[in-house]
């Protein structure tokens, strides 16, 4: 449980963390990732890219695709997982859990409760694919055994997005541990921990984040929640702090601004920001229900929120300290620039393109706010989804916003002040994982494999 004073205790024998893929589950960030700049389009090193904002650029990025159109290659992958692919140069890294039995058939639509208890042996795998061909360059087994905890019917046992700094690959499976190998697949270190029960037996999803020489990980569960810092070179635990939270699936966010660098975490009870040594800097009461969203910084503000059946959305100014919670009747204060009482969703992360802040709600609604003022650009608009829900986070490039449904359909929306659907693209396969963008290509992970998509006409023009 979280230490009220936020004081770190001495390193424990085992590290622990939560992981994101949301229930697409959750998924990842790092503003200060080594060697990555905002202009770097060759790499997509973590969940939602180098800045964890889901923004891409490149003339060959596709606006239209199908299971055959604008497909450079598709690679079938053993097992399954809802972690996103990450990319460094000519290498693509994907994780999966491979069971002894044939993959079960998943059903889209609705949000079934319950849990799936699995008794067959699984292999937790890291795959490295070649960017140009999609062929498997190497594979590495991180762990083999029976899953120590159950999962939600729509979750996987490999929902945590890996992360790379171009020297190492870090793959985290929350109920097992974190595993580090070099770019050629050679194991370097591992840090294991106990398997803690999650709410409803739904499994895990929050991802670790990198900042300079440390890997940070939040493990919020039903038994012993905490955040841990690991030395990225050795896996040694640097510090660990207890957290007064229960199960969450929200990946922490490293917020760099002129005053300082802080690690922002969203919990069911409170939002807390920590310094790089694990001391609480500020906290905010006011999240709602289940938490899978990840914070995002733009325009000198930090945007965060969480909500089951719509929760509050906040824009935070840098430099805060202490309790910055709003009082009854307030929508802003010295540290909260603006808020929207029912502005946040539950699973997909925020997308900020220019001054527009898009919020995608998993039931198939899209709303747009002015990121600087909190004003409404356009109210909630319903997408005709046919019952499928949205778990992948939205992304944008070349004047378009893309919204991926669990049935593999992507809505293409004008990136503008008016809600306008341009088209829909379908891959005929289930999809929960948030796509990746690198070197003029879009990568969408589906239930059965990974697509590399590219505007072939523009690619030919560039030859």
N, C-alpha and C positions, 0 to 999 in steps of 0.2 A: 504494500500500500504506500501511497506517496507520503514521504516524510513532510510534515507541515512546514518545516523550515527549509525544505529542499536541499538538505545537506547530504552529500554523497557519503556512502559507507565505504569501507575498504573493499578492494576487489574480491569477489567471490570465486569459488572454484569453477563455476560454470557461468557462461554468458547466457543471456536470453533476450529475446526480442519478439515483436509481433511482425506481421508482414502484410503488404497490401497487394493484393490485387483486390479489388473490392471483393466482396463477393463478386466479382470480376476482379476479384475481391481486393479490393484495395489496391495496390501498387506502388510510388517512390520519388525522391528528389535530391538535388545537390546543386546549389548555386556556385559554390566554390570548387567544383570538381577539377582535378588537376589537368592542366593543359587544354581545357575546353573553353572556347570563346564564343560569344554570341554570334559571330560570323561564321563559325565552323559548321559546315553542312556535311562533312564526311563522317561524322560520328553521331550516334544516338546512344549515349552511354548508360542511360538509366530510364526509369519510367517517365514518359512524356518528354524525353530529350534532355539536353544539357542544362536547360533552365527550368525543366519540368513544367513547361507552359503549353506544350502541344502545338507549337508553331513551326512550320517548315517553310522552305523556299527552294525553288528550282523550276526551270522552264519545262522539264520533262515529267514533273509530278502529275499524275493522272487525275482528271475530273470524272471520267467515265471508265467503268470496268464491269466485267462479269467473270464467270468462271473460265471464259475463253478469250475475252477481249482485253487487250493491253496487259496480258499476263506474260511476264518474262519467264518465270518458272513457278511451279508449285512443288513443294517437297512434303511428302507424307512423313509423319513423325510417329514413332511408337508411343504408346501410352497417351496421356493427355495432361494438360495443365493450362491454367488461365493466366500465367505470367506473360508479360510482354516480351518480345524479342529486344535485345540491345545490340548495338552495332559499333564496331570500331574498325574503321578502314575497310579491309576486305574480309573481316570476320563478323559473323552473326552468332549470337549466343542465345540459346533457348533452353529452358528447363522443362522437365516432364516427370511424372510418376508413372512407371510402367508396371502394371499388375500381371499376375499369372493368367488371369481370365481375360476373355475378350471384352473390349470396351462396351459398356452398357449404352443403351439408346437414351438420349436425353430428350426431354419434352420442353418446348418453349411455351411462353405465356403463363400468366399468373405468378404467384410467389408461394410455392408450397412450403409448409413448415416441415418439422421433423428432422431426422438425421439418418445418415447411412453409415452403418457399422460394417467395416470391411475386415475380413479374416485372412484373405490370401496375401502372400508375400508380394511386396512391391520393391522396385528398384528406383531410387531417386537419381535422376540423370541430368547431366549438363551436356548439351550438344553444341558443337561448333560447326557452323555451315559456311561454305564459301559464298561470298557475295555474288559473284558472277554466275555461278552455276547452281547454287543451292545444294550441292553435294555435301555430305557430312565429312568434315576434315578430321575431326576426332570426337570421341565421346568419353565421358568420365562418369563412373558410378560413384555417387557421394555416399549413399547408404542403401542397405538392403534389409528388409524386414517387414513385419506386419505393421500397418499404420497404427501408431500408438493412441490416436484419438479418432472419433468419427468425423464426418463432414456433412455439410448441408447437401441436399440432393442436387443443387446446381453449382456447388463449389467443387474444387479439385484439391488434390494433395500437393499441387505445385502451382499455387496461385501467387507466390511472391516473386516479383520481378527481380532478376539479378542486376548487377551493376559492375561496370568495368572502368578502370582508369587508364587503359591502354598498356598496362604492365601486368595486371592481374584481373581475374574474374572472381567475383564474390557471389555465391549462390546461397540463398537462405531458405530453409524449410522450417517454419516456425516451431513445429512440434518435435524437431530433431536437432537443428543447429545451423551454423553457417560454415560454408566450405569454400576455401580459397585455392585456386590453381593459377598457374601462369598462362600466358596466351597460347601455349602449346598443349595445355591440358595436364601438365605435371602438377600433382598435389603439393601445396606448400604448407597449409595448416588447416585445422578444423577446430571449431569451438562448439561443443555440444551442450545441451541443457535438458532439464526434465521436460516432459510433455504435460502441459497444463490444460485442464478442461476449459473449453470455450462455451459461451452462452448457447444453449440449445444443442450442443454438439455440432455446431455449424462449421468448425474448422477455422483456419487462419487466412490472412491476406495482406497484412501490412508489410512493406518492404524496408530494408535498411537504406541509409543514406551515407554518402562519403563527404568528408570535408578535410582537406589536407591529409594529415597522416592518421586520421581516425575514421572508423566505421561506427555509426550510431544506429541503435536499434531499439524500438519500443515493443515490449511484449505485455499487452494488456489482456488479462484473462480472468477467469472466475476464482482463481486461487491465490496467486502471488504476482501481482503486476509490477513491472519495473522498466526502466530504461538503462541501457548499457552502452559504454564506449569501449571499442576494441582498437588496439594498435593494428593498422591495416597490414603491416609487414609481417607481424608475428602471430596475430590473433589473440595476444595477451589482453586480458581485461584491464582497462585503465581505471575505470570507475563504474559504479552502479548505484542508482537511486531507486528507492521504492516509490510506487505511484498508487494513490488512493483512487483507483479506477477498476472497473470490471471490463469485460470483453469489449474491445474496439478493433477496427480494421483500418485505421487511418495511419498512413505513412507520415513520419515527421518531416518538417521542412527546415532547411538551413537558410535563415534570413540574414543576408549580408547587407548592411546599410552603413552610412557614414559614422554613426555612433558606435556600432559594435556588430558582432556576429552572434546570432542566437539560434537556438533549436526550438521550433514551435511545434507543440503537440496538441491534438484535439482529443478530448475524452468525453465520455458520456456525462461526467460530472462537471469538469472544468476544462477550459483551454489553459495550457500552461506554457510559458516560454522559459527556457533554461539557458544559462551561459554555457560555455564550452567545457566547464568542469562540473556541470550537473546541478548548479544552484538555481533555484527558481528566481526569475527576474520579475515576472508579472503573471497574473492569472485572471481569468474571466469566467464567470458563471453565466450560462445561458445557451448551452447546446441542448439538443433535443433528441432523445432516443438513440437509435443506432448510429454509429459513426464510422463512415468509410471515406469521407472526403479528405483531401489533402490541401493545406493552405497554398497560397500563391501570391507572390509580390510583383507589383507593377506600379508605375506612377508614384513612387515614393510611399505606397501604402501596402499593407498586408491584408489579403482577403481570406476570410475563413468563415466557416459555418458548418452546421450539420443538422439534419433533421429528418425524422421519420414522419411522414405526412406533412412535410414542409416545416423547416426550422429556421431560425434566425441567420441572417447573413450580416457580417461585420466587415468594415474597412478600418484597419488599425494604423495609427501613426507610429513611427519609430520612436524609441527612447522611453517607453512606458516602464513603470515600476509599481509594485504592489497590486492591489485589487482594483481593476479598471472596469468592473461590472457596471452596467447601466442600472440606474434606480428606476423605480416604477414611473412610467410616463415619459422617460427619456428615450431618445433615439440617437443621441450623440453625447459626448463629453470631451474632456481634455485630450483623451487618447483614442477615442472612437470617433473617427471623422464622420461616419454615417452608418446606419444600419437599416435593414429591412426585416421586419418581424417574421415574415414567411417567405424569405427569399432563397433559402438553401434547399438542396435536394439531399439525397442519401448516398448514392453510389457514384455517378459520374462527377469528375472534378470540374472546376470552373475553367472556362476558356476566356481569355482576355485578348482581343484583337483590336489594336488601336485603342480607342477610348470606350469600346463596347465590351461589356462583361456578359457573356452568355452563360445561362444556367440551364442545364439539361436535367429534367426530372425523369426518374426511371420508368414511370408509367407512360411516357411518350409526350411530354409537354416541354416546350422551349420558351424561355423568357430572356429578355435582354435589358440590362441596366446600363446607365452611364457610370463607368468605373470611377470617375473622379467625384461625382456628386451623389450617386445612388439613385438618381432619378430614373424613371421607367422610360426606356427607349421603345420597346413594344411589350405589351402584356403577354401572359401565357398563351401560347398557340399550341393546338393539339396536332400531332402527327398521326396520320392514319396508319397505325402499326399493325392492325389485324391481331392484336393481343400480345405481341412480343414486347419485351421490356428492354430498357437500355442499361447496360452495366459498364460498357467501355466508355472512356472519357472522350469528349469531342476534340477535334483537331482542326487546323486551318492552314491554308496556303493559297496563294494566287487569287485572292478575292472571294474565296469560298470557305464555308464552314461545313464540316462533315460529321454526321451523327450515325454511329453504327449500332444497329439493333441486334438483339441476341439471335435472331433468325438469319443473320448474315446480310441484311439489307442496310445500305448506307443512304441516308437522306443527304442530299447536297443542297445547302442553303446559301443564298447570297449573303456575303459578309457586309451587311449594310444596315441602315436604320429601319428598314422595313422587312417584315417576315415574308420571304419569297422562296418557295421550294423550286429548285432548278430541275432536279431529276432524282431518281432512285437507282442505285446500283446493287445488284444481288449476286452473291457468291454460292448460294445453295448449300450452305453449311452453317452450323451454329457458331456464334462468335461472342465471347465475353471479354477477350483480351484487348487492351488498348493498343492500337497500331503504332508502328515506328516509321520514321522518315529519315532517309539518309541518301546522299549522293544521287539525288533526283529520282528516287524510287520510294514507293509506299509499300510497307510490309504489314499484312494483315494475318494474324494467327487465327485459325479456325479450330474447330474440334478435332479435325483429322490432320491438319498440317499447317504449313506456312506458305503464303503467296508473296511473291515479289511482283509488284505492279508498276508499270511505267507507261507514259504517253508515247507510244511507239512512233507516231508520226513526228513528234518533236524530236525524239531521239534520233530518227533518221536524218532530220534536217541538220542536226549538230555534227553528223559524221562528215 
